[in-house]
Amino acid sequence: MKTYAVIGLGKFGSQVALDLLQNEEQVIAIDKNEDKLKEFKNICENLFIIDTTDMLSLKEAGINEVDTAIVSIGENIEASILTVMALKEIGVKEIMAKAHSQIHGKILSKIGTDRVIYPERDAANRLVKGITTNPKVELIDITNTMKIIKYKIPSKYANITIEEFSNQTIPNINIIALKRDDEWKNSVNNSLVLCKGDVILLLGNVAQTQKFLLNLA
């Protein structure tokens, strides 16, 4: 099991931390906002409010011992850069950092960030890849955060149950309807066996949508 430090629990950082925890990885979560940490108090044992630009504070929180640190600080570019520099100084093995712009990303790279992440650009690339490599996929926006995926079952997923399909693509996503022989079923049982040509509707948030498309690609 690897150990991760997630620094900054905004939308991106929170999702990263949640995904790591769901994968049963060891996570240290850090944010300057106590309310953000409260959201993790029941699922993460290691929560800290510290100045992440201060090397002593990072060491006291055990960040120097983690395998990977993921810096997802908000709009404070200076704090992001100084945090990466501090992480380098204390000897963190691998550092990933979210960039807000190309210039920010270039600076992060120059100071030794192992991987610079552009969440919006990367998400868009994954979505495009998923759609273009899977013409059977259609995305429908419900809100800014919720999507419906309309997906026509290919031969690859024929003759397996809904549960097996979910496990192979994205567990726990909500399949809300299935169309077979021009008839929609609004109640879908996990034991139902899929047929080639079935059309299913899946309801999920943005992160689930991206994972689903990525797993199809």
C-alpha positions as CSV (number, residue, x, y, z in Angstrom):
1,M,0.0,0.0,0.0
2,K,1.3,3.4,-1.0
3,T,1.0,6.5,1.1
4,Y,-0.3,9.8,-0.4
5,A,-0.5,13.3,0.9
6,V,-3.3,15.4,-0.7
7,I,-2.7,19.1,-0.1
8,G,-5.7,21.2,-0.8
9,L,-9.2,19.8,-0.6
10,G,-11.1,21.8,-3.3
11,K,-13.1,20.0,-5.9
12,F,-10.1,18.4,-7.5
13,G,-8.2,17.6,-4.4
14,S,-11.3,16.2,-2.6
15,Q,-12.1,13.9,-5.5
16,V,-8.5,12.6,-5.6
17,A,-8.5,12.0,-1.8
18,L,-11.9,10.2,-2.0
19,D,-10.8,8.0,-4.9
20,L,-7.6,7.1,-3.1
21,L,-9.4,6.3,0.1
22,Q,-12.0,4.2,-1.8
23,N,-9.0,2.2,-3.2
24,E,-7.9,1.6,0.4
25,E,-4.7,3.6,0.0
26,Q,-3.2,5.5,3.0
27,V,-4.0,9.2,2.7
28,I,-2.9,12.3,4.6
29,A,-5.3,15.1,3.8
30,I,-4.3,18.7,4.4
31,D,-6.2,22.0,4.0
32,K,-6.2,25.4,5.6
33,N,-10.0,25.4,5.8
34,E,-11.2,23.4,8.8
35,D,-14.6,22.9,7.2
36,K,-13.1,21.1,4.3
37,L,-11.4,18.7,6.7
38,K,-14.6,18.0,8.6
39,E,-16.0,16.4,5.4
40,F,-13.3,13.7,5.7
41,K,-13.3,13.2,9.5
42,N,-15.2,9.9,9.3
43,I,-13.2,8.4,6.4
44,C,-9.7,9.6,6.8
45,E,-7.6,9.3,10.0
46,N,-4.8,11.7,9.1
47,L,-6.1,15.2,8.8
48,F,-4.0,18.4,9.2
49,I,-4.3,22.1,9.1
50,I,-0.8,23.3,8.5
51,D,1.3,25.8,6.6
52,T,2.4,23.6,3.7
53,T,5.2,26.1,2.7
54,D,6.9,25.4,6.1
55,M,9.2,22.4,6.0
56,L,9.0,21.7,9.7
57,S,5.2,21.6,9.7
58,L,5.3,19.2,6.8
59,K,7.8,16.9,8.6
60,E,5.7,17.0,11.8
61,A,2.7,15.8,9.8
62,G,4.8,13.0,8.3
63,I,4.7,14.3,4.8
64,N,8.4,13.5,4.3
65,E,7.5,9.8,4.6
66,V,4.8,9.6,1.9
67,D,5.4,8.0,-1.5
68,T,3.5,10.7,-3.4
69,A,2.4,14.2,-2.6
70,I,-0.4,15.8,-4.7
71,V,-0.6,19.6,-4.5
72,S,-4.1,20.9,-5.3
73,I,-4.0,24.4,-3.8
74,G,-6.6,26.8,-4.9
75,E,-5.9,30.0,-6.8
76,N,-2.9,30.9,-4.7
77,I,-0.1,30.2,-7.2
78,E,2.6,31.4,-4.9
79,A,1.6,29.0,-2.1
80,S,1.4,26.2,-4.7
81,I,5.0,26.9,-5.9
82,L,6.4,27.3,-2.4
83,T,4.7,24.1,-1.2
84,V,6.3,22.1,-4.1
85,M,9.7,23.6,-3.2
86,A,9.2,22.6,0.4
87,L,8.2,19.1,-0.5
88,K,11.3,18.8,-2.7
89,E,13.5,20.0,0.2
90,I,12.1,17.4,2.7
91,G,12.7,14.6,0.2
92,V,9.2,13.5,-0.9
93,K,9.7,10.8,-3.5
94,E,7.1,11.9,-6.1
95,I,5.3,15.2,-6.4
96,M,2.3,16.0,-8.5
97,A,0.8,19.4,-8.7
98,K,-2.3,21.0,-10.2
99,A,-1.6,24.0,-12.5
100,H,-4.0,26.8,-13.2
101,S,-2.3,28.0,-16.4
102,Q,0.4,27.1,-18.8
103,I,2.8,29.6,-17.1
104,H,2.1,28.1,-13.7
105,G,2.6,24.7,-15.1
106,K,6.0,25.6,-16.6
107,I,7.2,27.0,-13.3
108,L,6.1,23.9,-11.5
109,S,8.0,21.8,-14.0
110,K,11.1,23.9,-13.7
111,I,11.2,23.6,-9.9
112,G,11.1,19.8,-10.1
113,T,7.5,18.7,-10.1
114,D,7.3,15.1,-11.3
115,R,3.9,15.5,-12.9
116,V,2.0,18.7,-13.7
117,I,-1.8,18.2,-13.8
118,Y,-4.2,20.4,-15.8
119,P,-7.6,19.0,-14.5
120,E,-9.9,20.7,-17.0
121,R,-7.8,20.1,-20.0
122,D,-7.1,16.5,-19.0
123,A,-10.8,15.8,-18.3
124,A,-11.7,17.3,-21.7
125,N,-9.1,15.1,-23.4
126,R,-10.4,12.0,-21.6
127,L,-14.0,12.8,-22.5
128,V,-13.1,13.4,-26.2
129,K,-11.1,10.2,-26.3
130,G,-14.0,8.2,-24.7
131,I,-16.5,9.6,-27.1
132,T,-14.4,9.4,-30.3
133,T,-13.3,5.8,-29.6
134,N,-16.8,4.8,-28.5
135,P,-19.3,6.1,-30.9
136,K,-22.0,4.2,-29.0
137,V,-21.7,6.8,-26.2
138,E,-23.9,9.9,-25.9
139,L,-23.5,12.4,-23.0
140,I,-26.5,14.3,-21.7
141,D,-26.0,17.2,-19.2
142,I,-28.5,17.2,-16.3
143,T,-26.7,19.9,-14.2
144,N,-23.1,21.2,-14.0
145,T,-22.2,18.2,-11.9
146,M,-24.5,15.4,-13.0
147,K,-24.6,13.6,-16.3
148,I,-26.5,10.9,-18.1
149,I,-24.6,8.5,-20.3
150,K,-26.6,6.8,-23.1
151,Y,-24.7,3.7,-24.1
152,K,-25.4,1.1,-26.7
153,I,-24.1,-2.3,-25.6
154,P,-21.6,-3.8,-28.0
155,S,-20.7,-7.5,-28.4
156,K,-17.9,-7.0,-25.8
157,Y,-20.4,-6.6,-23.0
158,A,-23.2,-8.9,-24.3
159,N,-24.2,-12.0,-22.3
160,I,-23.1,-10.6,-19.0
161,T,-25.2,-9.3,-16.1
162,I,-25.7,-5.7,-15.2
163,E,-23.6,-6.3,-12.1
164,E,-20.8,-7.7,-14.1
165,F,-20.9,-4.8,-16.5
166,S,-20.8,-2.4,-13.6
167,N,-17.8,-4.1,-12.1
168,Q,-15.9,-4.1,-15.4
169,T,-16.6,-0.4,-16.1
170,I,-17.4,1.6,-13.0
171,P,-18.9,0.1,-9.8
172,N,-21.8,1.8,-8.1
173,I,-22.8,4.0,-11.1
174,N,-26.6,4.2,-11.2
175,I,-28.2,2.4,-14.2
176,I,-31.6,4.1,-14.4
177,A,-33.1,2.6,-17.6
178,L,-32.6,0.0,-20.3
179,K,-34.0,-0.1,-23.8
180,R,-34.5,-3.5,-25.5
181,D,-36.6,-4.1,-28.7
182,D,-37.7,-0.5,-28.7
183,E,-39.2,-0.8,-25.2
184,W,-37.8,1.1,-22.2
185,K,-37.5,-0.6,-18.8
186,N,-37.3,1.9,-15.9
187,S,-36.5,-0.8,-13.3
188,V,-33.2,-2.6,-14.0
189,N,-32.1,-5.5,-11.8
190,N,-28.4,-6.3,-11.4
191,S,-29.0,-9.9,-12.4
192,L,-30.4,-8.9,-15.8
193,V,-28.3,-10.3,-18.7
194,L,-27.3,-7.7,-21.3
195,C,-27.8,-8.3,-25.0
196,K,-26.0,-6.7,-27.9
197,G,-27.9,-3.6,-29.0
198,D,-29.4,-2.9,-25.6
199,V,-29.3,0.8,-24.8
200,I,-28.7,1.8,-21.1
201,L,-28.9,5.1,-19.3
202,L,-26.4,5.7,-16.5
203,L,-26.7,8.5,-14.1
204,G,-23.5,9.8,-12.4
205,N,-21.4,12.8,-11.4
206,V,-18.6,14.3,-13.5
207,A,-15.9,12.1,-12.0
208,Q,-17.9,8.9,-12.5
209,T,-18.6,9.9,-16.1
210,Q,-14.9,10.5,-16.8
211,K,-14.0,7.1,-15.2
212,F,-16.6,5.3,-17.2
213,L,-15.4,6.8,-20.5
214,L,-11.8,6.2,-19.6
215,N,-12.5,2.5,-18.8
216,L,-14.2,2.1,-22.1
217,A,-11.2,3.6,-24.0
